[in-house]
């Protein structure tokens, strides 16, 4: 089954109304795919755990989203390194 590639020109894209950006943590982490990358052992996992705990104890955004991120990061699988 062949599907034709659908393209959009710049004018149509600019004229299309976009929905408001939703944030997990207000003004800091947008909803969607986010990548936190860096060198090994510099504290990426600890940063996410800290962010989840801060957003849980303060009103930075939707605390359940950040907490779910941390739980999936630390509890969803076993690290082998």
N, C-alpha and C positions, 0 to 999 in steps of 0.2 A: 504494500500500500504506500504509494508515494504521496507526500504532502508538500504542497508548494510553500516555499519560504515567504513569509509575510514580512514586509519591511514598512517602516514608518519614517516619513521625512521629518526634518527638524521643526518645521512650522507646526505640523500636527502635534508633535511631542510637546512643544512649548505651549500650545493652546489647550492641551488636555489637562483638566483639573486633577490634581493629585490629592490623595488623602493626607491628613495631618500625620506627621511622624509620631509614632507611639514610642515611649521610652520605658525601659525596665527600671532604670534609675534616672529620675528627671534631669534632663539636660546633659547626661553623661553617657549612658549606654542605650542606643536605640534598639528597638525590637527587631529581630531578624537574625541573620548570621553575623556573628562577631568573632574575630580572631585575635587572641592574645598570644603574641609570639615573642620569643627572646631566647637568649642563650640558656643553656642548661644550668639548673641550680641557682637561678637569680631570684626566685621567689614568685613565679607566676601563680602557682597554686595557692600560696599564702595570700597573695593579693586578692584573689577571687574569694577566698574564705573570709578575709577581713571585710571586703566589700559586702558580702552577704550578711555578715554579722552587724555591720554598721547600718545597712539599709533595713535590717530587721528591728533594730533598736531605735532608729530615728525615722523621720518621715521623708526620706530621699525619693521615694517612689513606691512602686508596688513591691512590698517586701517579700511576698510569696514567690515572685519570679526570681529574684536574686537568690533566695534560699534554695529553690529548686535547682538552680544552676550549680550551687555549691554542693548540694547533695549528690547530684549526678556526677560532678567532678570527683568527689572523694568517695562516694559510696557505690557508684554505678559499676565500677570495675576495679580490679586489683592491679596496681602498678607493678611492673616487673623490674624496674630499675631502682 
